[in-house]
Amino acid sequence: MRIKVRDAHPADTEWMSNNTEGWTVTVENQEGATSLAEALHALIAEDPDQGVRMGWLHSSLLRAAGGEPGYVRLYELHVSPEFRQRGVARALVDELFARVPDQEIILSAWDRDLYGVWFKLGFSYVPGPDEMSGDRSYPGDMVRPPVEAVS
Ligand SMILES: CC(C)(COP(=O)(O)OP(=O)(O)OC[C@H]1O[C@@H](n2cnc3c(N)ncnc32)[C@H](O)[C@@H]1OP(=O)(O)O)[C@@H](O)C(=O)NCCC(=O)NCCS
């Protein structure tokens, strides 16, 4: 199985909205949906040999007020059940990481049950300000720092 990652097109939104999480993706901004219009990078992973789409992600740029640096929010990441645990999420996340090397990426509303998976995908855990060690609800953030900051 080959994995090719490309930008999402308007024709992909119906397929993207057919997911196990109940997320809706639209072309233009719409209440209760994420849209291609607000995306920084919306990406599709497909198998070019089979012509089949396998997964997608949606990210947006959050600008901070007062000259503070903003960050990239990775909001939704979905792989179709039949293609899971075959490196599709990794291909999508790697492509996003490569596209925004100079910006912080924060995983939004991340699934605490998949704590170890996010590490495998290259994120680091930043504990909340008053977090006690061993707090299994993980109130902090899952982050990919700007590449310059870690080199
Ligand atoms: C979470 C999700 C995106 C992972 O996609 P995937 O394509 O299966 O992930 P990958 O195959 O790239 O896996 C990356 C690594 O995590 C591991 N992994 C993936 N899913 C895992 C799981 N459910 N349990 C344990 N390990 C898992 C893989 O084995 C792999 O490990 P490796 O580096 O040792 O090889 C997918 O399960 C999904 O779409 N889930 C439903 C939506 C969801 O929960 N999205 C995240 C919302 S915050």
The ligand as an SDF file (V2000), in Angstrom:
LIG
                    3D

 48 50  0  0  0  0  0  0  0  0999 V2000
   -6.0710    7.9300   15.9490 C   0  0  0  0  0  0  0  0  0  0  0  0
   -5.9700    7.5830   14.4550 C   0  0  0  0  0  0  0  0  0  0  0  0
   -5.9910    8.8790   13.6540 C   0  0  0  0  0  0  0  0  0  0  0  0
   -4.6540    6.8300   14.2030 C   0  0  0  0  0  0  0  0  0  0  0  0
   -4.5170    6.6020   12.8080 O   0  0  0  0  0  0  0  0  0  0  0  0
   -3.6030    5.4230   12.2160 P   0  0  0  0  0  0  0  0  0  0  0  0
   -3.4680    5.6340   10.7550 O   0  0  0  0  0  0  0  0  0  0  0  0
   -4.1500    4.1200   12.6720 O   0  0  0  0  0  0  0  0  0  0  0  0
   -2.2040    5.6850   12.9370 O   0  0  0  0  0  0  0  0  0  0  0  0
   -0.7620    5.1480   12.4170 P   0  0  0  0  0  0  0  0  0  0  0  0
   -0.9500    3.8390   11.7140 O   0  0  0  0  0  0  0  0  0  0  0  0
   -0.0530    6.2210   11.6820 O   0  0  0  0  0  0  0  0  0  0  0  0
   -0.0610    4.8600   13.8180 O   0  0  0  0  0  0  0  0  0  0  0  0
    1.0180    5.6020   14.3720 C   0  0  0  0  0  0  0  0  0  0  0  0
    1.5270    4.8080   15.5750 C   0  0  0  0  0  0  0  0  0  0  0  0
    0.5180    4.7380   16.5940 O   0  0  0  0  0  0  0  0  0  0  0  0
    0.1390    3.3880   16.8320 C   0  0  0  0  0  0  0  0  0  0  0  0
   -1.3170    3.3450   16.9890 N   0  0  0  0  0  0  0  0  0  0  0  0
   -2.2520    3.8560   16.1510 C   0  0  0  0  0  0  0  0  0  0  0  0
   -3.4880    3.6720   16.6530 N   0  0  0  0  0  0  0  0  0  0  0  0
   -3.3130    3.0410   17.8390 C   0  0  0  0  0  0  0  0  0  0  0  0
   -4.2230    2.5720   18.8160 C   0  0  0  0  0  0  0  0  0  0  0  0
   -5.5520    2.7280   18.6800 N   0  0  0  0  0  0  0  0  0  0  0  0
   -3.7090    1.9690   19.9130 N   0  0  0  0  0  0  0  0  0  0  0  0
   -2.3700    1.8200   20.0760 C   0  0  0  0  0  0  0  0  0  0  0  0
   -1.4500    2.2420   19.1570 N   0  0  0  0  0  0  0  0  0  0  0  0
   -1.9360    2.8290   18.0570 C   0  0  0  0  0  0  0  0  0  0  0  0
    0.5700    2.6160   15.6060 C   0  0  0  0  0  0  0  0  0  0  0  0
    0.7980    1.2520   15.8870 O   0  0  0  0  0  0  0  0  0  0  0  0
    1.8490    3.3510   15.2450 C   0  0  0  0  0  0  0  0  0  0  0  0
    2.8860    2.9320   16.1180 O   0  0  0  0  0  0  0  0  0  0  0  0
    4.4030    2.6720   15.6410 P   0  0  0  0  0  0  0  0  0  0  0  0
    4.9990    4.0280   15.4770 O   0  0  0  0  0  0  0  0  0  0  0  0
    5.0130    1.9140   16.7760 O   0  0  0  0  0  0  0  0  0  0  0  0
    4.3400    1.9120   14.3630 O   0  0  0  0  0  0  0  0  0  0  0  0
   -7.1480    6.6610   14.0200 C   0  0  0  0  0  0  0  0  0  0  0  0
   -7.2410    5.5520   14.9090 O   0  0  0  0  0  0  0  0  0  0  0  0
   -8.4940    7.3460   13.9810 C   0  0  0  0  0  0  0  0  0  0  0  0
   -8.8710    7.9440   12.9820 O   0  0  0  0  0  0  0  0  0  0  0  0
   -9.2630    7.2660   15.0870 N   0  0  0  0  0  0  0  0  0  0  0  0
  -10.5940    7.8680   15.1710 C   0  0  0  0  0  0  0  0  0  0  0  0
  -10.5140    9.3710   15.1720 C   0  0  0  0  0  0  0  0  0  0  0  0
   -9.6610    9.9150   16.3020 C   0  0  0  0  0  0  0  0  0  0  0  0
   -9.6770    9.4330   17.4270 O   0  0  0  0  0  0  0  0  0  0  0  0
   -8.9140   10.9710   15.9450 N   0  0  0  0  0  0  0  0  0  0  0  0
   -8.0990   11.6820   16.8850 C   0  0  0  0  0  0  0  0  0  0  0  0
   -8.9450   12.6800   17.5970 C   0  0  0  0  0  0  0  0  0  0  0  0
   -8.0340   13.6240   18.7410 S   0  0  0  0  0  0  0  0  0  0  0  0
  1  2  1  0
  2  3  1  0
  2  4  1  0
  2 36  1  0
  4  5  1  0
  5  6  1  0
  6  7  2  0
  6  8  1  0
  6  9  1  0
  9 10  1  0
 10 11  2  0
 10 12  1  0
 10 13  1  0
 13 14  1  0
 14 15  1  0
 15 16  1  0
 15 30  1  0
 16 17  1  0
 17 18  1  0
 17 28  1  0
 18 19  1  0
 18 27  1  0
 19 20  2  0
 20 21  1  0
 21 22  1  0
 21 27  2  0
 22 23  1  0
 22 24  2  0
 24 25  1  0
 25 26  2  0
 26 27  1  0
 28 29  1  0
 28 30  1  0
 30 31  1  0
 31 32  1  0
 32 33  2  0
 32 34  1  0
 32 35  1  0
 36 37  1  0
 36 38  1  0
 38 39  2  0
 38 40  1  0
 40 41  1  0
 41 42  1  0
 42 43  1  0
 43 44  2  0
 43 45  1  0
 45 46  1  0
 46 47  1  0
 47 48  1  0
M  END
$$$$
